[in-house]
Amino acid sequence: MRQRGLFADVVGLSLDTTSRRRQVFVVGDYPVRSLRTSARKASKTLSKAALKLRTPEGLSEAMTVAEFTLAARIEVVDLKDLIPKLR
């Protein structure tokens, strides 16, 4: 499922200890909304992810996808805003 894969990428990015910017690039309103407003439980969304991604630091059982994305300071960038031809 695409939502699970996208959120697994966000969690992987949150685990990165380098100085790179924490940005995830998506195309369209749906993935942006999913990461910023989803009320789905983050732990449930990660249930089929790689084992090292299932229990990231800062994730509680009650936390939603949107709450984790915000807490992990992940910037969600819609490529349609950067590349007009994608519209």
N, C-alpha and C positions, 0 to 999 in steps of 0.2 A: 504494500500500500504506500502511496506517495507521501502521505502525511507522516507516517511512521519513519520513513527514510529521511525526510526533511528534518524532522525533529531529532533523529539520531545524529544527523550532521551538526545540528545546533549544539547538542550535548558534547559531541566530539570537539567542536570549536571551543566550548567553554572549558574543556580540559587542557587546552593548549597553553603551555607555560612560556611560550616565546613572547616577544614584544609585538608580534603582528597584530593588526587591528582585527577585532572580532566582528566580522561582517559575513552575512550569508546573502547570496544573490539569488533572487527568484524572478520569475516572469509572471506578472498578473496580480490581480487583487486577491484571489482566493488564497494563495500561499501566504501573502502578507497578513491577511485577516486571520488565517489559521494560527500563525505564530504570535500575533499580537492580542487576539481576543478569545482564543479557544478555551473553553471551560473543561475540556477533557483532561483527565488525570494524567500527569506526565509519566508516572510509574507504569500505568496501563499502556500508554503509547510506546514505551520502551520495552514491553514484555518480550518482543521478538528480536530485539537488538542484540549486538554483541555483548558478551558478559561484562566487559570493562565499562560499557556505556550505561548499564542498567542501574548503577548506584553511584552517580556522580556526587561530588561534594556539594552540599547545599540543597539537595533534593529531598523533600519530605513526602510522605505518602499522600498528604492532602493537597500538595502543590499542583497547579494546573500547568498546561503547556505555556500559556501566556505569562503566568507568574514566573516560571523558570526562565523563559526567554528574557524577560525584563530584569530579573535578579542577576542573570549571568552577563548582563550588559552586552547582549548581542544586537548589533545593528542589522535590521532587515532592509535590504536595498532591492527595490523593484527595478529591474533592468529596463522596463518600459519607460521609466523616467529619464534614463540615461541614453537610450537608443530609440529614438522616435519610430524607426521603421518596424519595431516589434509590436506596435499598436495594431 
